[in-house]
Amino acid sequence: MAGDDESTDEDQLRRWVEAVTEGRISSWRRTPAGGSRETYLVDVTSADGRSLPLVLRMESGGAFTGTEINVSKEATVYRALAGSGVPVPGVVGVAPGGAALLMERVPGTGDLADLSEDERHEVLAEFVEVVADLHNLDAAGLHLPGFARPRTPEEHATLDLRLWSDLAERGVPDLDPLVRYAGAHLRHHPPDSVARTVLVQGDTGPGNFVTDHGRITALVDMEFAHLGDPMDDLAWMLMRTAPIGVDLARHFDRYSERTGIPVLPRSLAYYEVAVQYRCAVTTSLAVARGGGARGWAPYLLVTQRYIRGMAEALCSCLGAELPAVPTPEVTPTGRAPYYEALLEGVRAAVKGIDDPRLREETRNLQIFVHHLRAIDRFGSELADQDRRDRGDTLGIADDDRSLASAAEEGGRSADREVLGYLLRRARRNEVLWASLLDRPRR
């Protein structure tokens, strides 16, 4: 049984933790943090009675399990940065087969929600300086076995993006065609200049650093790290601070003063597309695998968020406009009361569940109900709109393979007509998620 297998894996990891630390586990608790992997806070009592606070990141069948983006790669980065002046957690060990990464637990938190606006800006200003220090390191002198080293300006973007394209091709059989278009465009139209080769943290921003009393104590979550263009990290920083209402661009002068690297608007716009593309591939991989550390339903929803963000970034990068699509009229069906009753039942059930994980899983079922209700209301009309648009614009029938080919070729050639159709298609799909996409994130 799957549950028995999971218990056995956890038992094996517990024994490994005690063996590698030469101590006894006194506390082991899972945190809600982490989307692609499960994260545990582990306390160990050493043989001489010292308390060792640790963090365990465990492969759990999520988006990247069994791929080149793994905890062994993350450990390589931490080890390369040890003693560099850039704060990172110390590596205690990597479990056999790369099953988990055990690290020192640094003081502080990655959650900025309880900070005032002024305190957030102070923390983020220091964070920008820490990223600047990371980019000031001599990338050629870092010991990063297995990391591709770019030789041309174009390779600073394309070496990493080819990895993501390969992940999508291998792991997502029904990749959204706008994501496919974006990937092809990014690979074939990279920036032709780069200020410096740096170690890019990737996915850098709130949640992936730790702060304690206004001081950055560690950069964490290095699984996306690669050697590349510094504008890549700046694009991640903009994306990850937008949801908390912070315009991090106001701190980029500080970054340039500290590094001597100018902020290049065209390159930054390119990497803003790349950031959304990687996120959409990540969540699409999780959906294709039936969910990950957060379950299936949330990944279906957040994939749509990233596709929306990617559409907006593509328009900004290419000077296009996000199109409007006709809003379908609500078509009530005899099933409408069933969906309302189901939503009410799930909401009521959530209130009576004490277990946090089960409560979250039950709440997530509402995502399916909202989506199915929208399909019941609008699905037929939207499908008809899309069929007519696809035929008139691309001259192809309801054929996913032909659409995938058109999207790939359109991205290569920056075809505006293909892009226009794919943007309209994405806007139509948004209608089926609108009741959730337009809500504030929890």
Buried (B, 14 or more C-beta within 10 A) or exposed (E): EEEEEEEEBBEBBBEBBBEBBEBEBEEBEBEEBBBBBBBBBBBBBEEEEEEBEBBBBBBBBBBBBEBEBBBBBBBBBBBBBEEBEBBBBEBBBBBEEBBBBBBBBBEBEBEBEEBEEEBBBBBBBBBBBBBBBBBBBEBEEBEBEEBBEBEEBBBBBBBBBBBBBEBBEEBBEEBBBBBBBBBBBBBEBBBEEBBEBBBBBBBBBBBBBBBEEEEBBBBBBBBBBBBBBBBBBBBBBBBBBEEBEBEBBEBBEBBEEBBEBEBBEEBBBBBBBBBBBBBBBBBBBBBBBEBBBBBBBBBBBBBBBBBBBBBBBBBEBBEBEBBEBEEBEEEEEEEBEBBEEBBEEBEEEBEEBEEEEEBBBBBBBBBBBBBBBBBBBBBEBBEEBBEEBBEEBBEEEEEEEBBBBBBBBBBBEBBEEBBBBBBBBBBBBBBBBBBBBEEEEE
